[in-house]
Amino acid sequence: MGNRKVLVPELSYDELEIDDGMATYAEYVRVTFCDVSEDERARVRAALLKYCHLDTLALIRIIQALERLARGL
């Protein structure tokens, strides 16, 4: 996450219930292959969607920051 913080410091995963890539994988596997309630599955799904949304936004912002750097802006 170091590069994202340098290039896009305004974005943070700190407030998310699931806040890193390994945790997303572990939670996905848990709710997909383990016996969990539908409520738990829905809760984790919502948390995964929030993480994926921010992760995708961060990647877009990193690309934009790199493009600005490449153009010397």
C-alpha positions, 0 to 999 in steps of 0.5 A: 500500500505504500505507493498508493499512500504516496501518490494518493494520500487522500484515500485510506482503507483505515475506516473499512471493515475489511482493509487489505487484500489478504483479508478480502481473499480470506473472507471471500473463501470463508463465506463461499465455502464455509457454513455461514448464515445468510446475514453473515454472507450479506454483511461480508459481501457488502464489506467486500464491495466497499473494499473493491470499490475503494481499491479500484478507485485507488488504482485509477487515481494512481494511474492519473497521478503517474500520468501527471508525473509523466507529463511533468504537471 
